[in-house]
């Protein structure tokens, strides 16, 4: 059995679809290699070429999950831990490896809970970049390097604060990691000033709606969204390292 680990900044990539390289490991601890994915090459084709039967993931789009299942490639769910730590487990304790039969999908339909054996959709959550610590603070014009996020739950009409300091001064990869942070919060809409290409790619693959052009306070940005005054973003509007 060969297992593929999607890599980003020495950690498990937050979204399988956008991984740029993979660590390939087999039952023999010495058989570990890294393979880079060309832009024109799909994740599925790479895994098939490397004869992998299992791929590690944190999140995956419904489309890719379906293709992997059809190809007979199983999913092994894992939080975005360090690749070094995961390799240690895979190469020394294979008995703990468990295959996930119900992937954690990145799409709006994934945001639900099981209650009394029935599926119930969760309320929509809206993430807004902020330079402060509450909904009265100004909108941070950056996504990846935003100071923090304010998340509004429409069902309960409540706010929650999500820290992003780990990405504020990150030398690289802030956009992808920030995207992973808001995905963990279950947001289906992001409101910000501007968004870079890598973050945009992760969010769109996760079926998160992106709105740019927000200004003023977080509360004002939420109202602009409700009034249809924000721009729906189909592509990044700034270059990387934003």
N, C-alpha and C positions, 0 to 999 in steps of 0.2 A: 504493500500500500504506500502511495506517495501522497503527502499532504502539502498543499500550497498555502503560504502565509502572505497575504497582501501587506505591503510595507509602506509606511509613511513616517519619515523622521524617526526611524528606528523603533516605531511602534506599529501595532496592528492598525491598518488603515480604517478610519471611521466608516467608509463606504466602499464596499467591494467593487462596485462598478467603475470607480475612478482611480483605482490603484494603478500606479505606474511601474511597480516592480513586485516580484514575488520571491520569497525564500522557499525553495523546494527541499523537503526533508523526507527521507525514507526511514524504514525501520533500522537501518544501519546508521548509527550516529555520525559516522564519518561521511556519509553521503548527503551533504548539505550544499546547495548551490543557490545563487541568486540570478534571476532572469528578469530582464527589463522588457516592458511591453511597448512596442512601437504604436504610434497613434493610430495607424491604420489596422492594427490587429486587435481583435476583440479579446476580452478576458476568457471567453469560452474557448476560442481557438488556441490561446496560449496554454490553457490547462490541458486541452486535448493533446497538443503537441508534446507536452511534458509528461503525458500519460498519468496525470494526477486523478485520483479517485475521490479525494476529499479536499475541500478548500475551507480555510478559516475565514470567518467574517464577523463584523459587528452589526452592520446593516447591509441590506442588498435590495435592489429594486425588484418589484414583482416580475418584470419581464426577464431579467437575468436569472432569477430564482427558478422560473419555469423552464428556461433553456437548460440550466444546469441539471435539473431533475430529469428532463427528457434525455440528456446525454449520459445519465447515470452517475453524475458527480454529486456527492453528498456534501452537506454543509455542516461545519463544526462551529457553533457559536462561541464567541469570545469577546470580552470587553477589550478596549484599545490599550492593552498592557504592552510592556516592552517586548520586542521580539526576542530578546535574549532570555527573558523569563519564560516565555512560551516555548522556545526551543528546548530549554532545560527540561520542561515537563514532557514534551513530545518525545525527546530522545532517551529519557530515562524512566518514564512511567507511562507506557502506552496503555496500561490497563485503565487509566483514568480518562482516556479519550472517549467521548460520547458523541454520537451523531445526532444532529437536530433534524427532526422530521417536520417541524413547523417553523420555517424561517421567520426571523424578525424582519418583516418587509418594510421598505421605505416608500410608503405611499400614504395618502390620506386615510385610506381604509384600514391601515394598520393601527391607527390610534383608537383603540377600543379596549374594553375590559370584559371579562367573562363573569356574569352574575347569574347564579342559579342555573348554570348550564346554558345560558343564552348570551349571545353577543350584544353588547350595548356600545354604541359609538360614544367616544368621549367628546366633551365640548371642544369647540375650536379654541386653540390658543394662538395668540398673536405676539410675536417677539419684536421688540423695538430696541434699537441700539440707543444707549444713553451714556452721557458723560458724568452722571451723578448716581444717586442711590435710591431714587424714588420717581414716581410718575410726573413730578413737577420739574424735574431736571431737564436740561436741554438734550435734544437728540444728538448723539454722536454721529458725525457725518461718515465715519468709517464703519465698515462691518467687521472685518477680520481683526482689526486693532481697536475696536470699540472698548471703552472703559468697562462697560457691562451691558447687560440686557435687562429690560423690564418685560415680563411676560404677563399678558392679560388673558384671563380665563373668562370667556364670554358667558358661560353657564352660571358661574358663581359671581361674576363681575368683580373678581378679586385680582390683585397684582402680586407678583412674586419677583424677587430680585435674583439675578443670576450673574455671578462673578465671571469676568473674562480677563483678569489681570495676567493670567499665565500666557496670554497671547498678545498683550498690549505692547510688549517690547521684544517679542519673538523675532529672531533674525530672519526666519522664513517659515512658511507654512501656517501663518496666523489664520488665513482665510479658511482653510480646510479644517483646522482644529476648532475654530469658532463655530463653523457649520456643525461639526459633531456635537458641540456643546448645546446648541439650541435644538438639535434633533433629539438629544437625550431628554429635553424638556417637553417633547411632544408637540412642538409648534407646527402649524400648517401654513402660517403667514409670517413673513419677515418684512418689517418696515425699517428703512434706513435712509441715509443720504446717498451713499454710493456703495457699489459692491464690485469686487475684483473677479477675474475670470475663474480662478480655482474654487473660490467659495461659491460662485454662481453655479458652477458645474455640479458640485456636490448637492447643493440645495435643490436644483432643478431635477437631478436624478432621483432625489427623495420626494419629488412631487410637492415641494414647498413653493407657494406663491411668493414672489419677491416684488416689493414695491419700493421705489427709490424717489428721491426728491423731497423727503420729509424734512421739516425744519421747525424751529421753535421748541416748545416743551414736548415731552413724551405724550402728554394728554392731547396737545394740539395735533401731534402726528396721528394719533388714533382717530381723532375727529376728521382730519384730512382724508384718511383712508375710508372712513364711513361715508364721507361726502363725495367720494370718487375723484379727489383732487390729486392723487398720487399717480405716478407712472408705473404701470405694470412692466417689469423688466424681463425681456426675452433674451437679453445678453448682458454681459458685464459692461459697465459704463466708465470704468477706470482700468488702468493697467495693474499688474501685480504689485505686491508689497504695499497695498493700500490699507 
